């Protein structure tokens, strides 16, 4: 699992993109560091494409190895659409599902809750944050973890935010369960920027 060990705010400022939607960097729209106020230097086409690729990778907390393996397998399979296959693969990772459905305040909090075993997958304990869910899978909060303060605070906000919940997932806030109804498509992706799938395909 990729670790963002430096400041998340600095990471977004470096790449000038809203990588994580729960963090606002609009008050410092310039790169971090001593010479940051000189502005961005995304002059070449390669640099602009690299920026998009890095932002997508960081938004899913994915490693370079995972990105490479996934993208190459999608490109080899001529029967699937690259954009839809990429979306289904990464949007249905457990850490992304928990965050998208409002059970965690951030994708980092989602990863921690999953790694600490607060969720069940189809009734069995789950502690792998980036496991991919399949259609019909049910992700639920463990009975002993329903009183967890962070989970309770996040779930309490779901009812007022139902319009922003993914339509390919069914959320039951009372029972604290998430059911995968179908695979998501590329036009349903929930990032704070445009991922540009043609750029991602060209890198791998």
Steps between C-alpha positions, in 0.01 A plus 500: 500500500637839401564736790468877472760586761528869417237769547189427294451871443851529352437204273190666352679833466793331325274350233241782502199268518222419748630147561306445823158667507490545878809727505494859375819662370343798323662750738847399372472450124873471440761223545652436843857595578728800490436582134135395493363849445681514164213286373449160332720368222278252318637617164552174309231255398677221687505702822126571473427132435721392790308737724168329412646152549649587840175658619296192406751271671498706818121535512464119519808458726629256238860394448677538165513120473123468543433774245735338249360149546137612478543731200700249298243227560218733385692595185564134413131411527349633178148402613482762775494878492815630672323789675216285636735218604729745682204661677350168611837374624593800715158637600403160646805474724372467857673818621342704218155346554499576873601861437263555205205377706577736787611244759833681541601866491787441257656225290781486759251449783328235289827312453569509874152379597524209258855408601395493866223250427191714560321363190363166382487381138211261444496430874873430531757724664686724255834669560626552141423859403553473125318173435271530195130442556277311257137547402282366783762543771380648829733713709380561857624650824578243771248495785772589750613794283160666454569710808834619358484880522650573158265257327195632690586860410544417132186286471292773668573727202394250232126583508570865414738403220306224319506686167881461483508126573611275211200358313675165445512443877210452741555656842299411809599752767287337771653153458836653399532290185614563142392273213661502153214512248700517178833606352556876471574668166756769423241781497413416863852544631517701823829689487558870552656534153476351148709178487558494116515126436685535170790654694499214752502242221797670330714479816477123523 
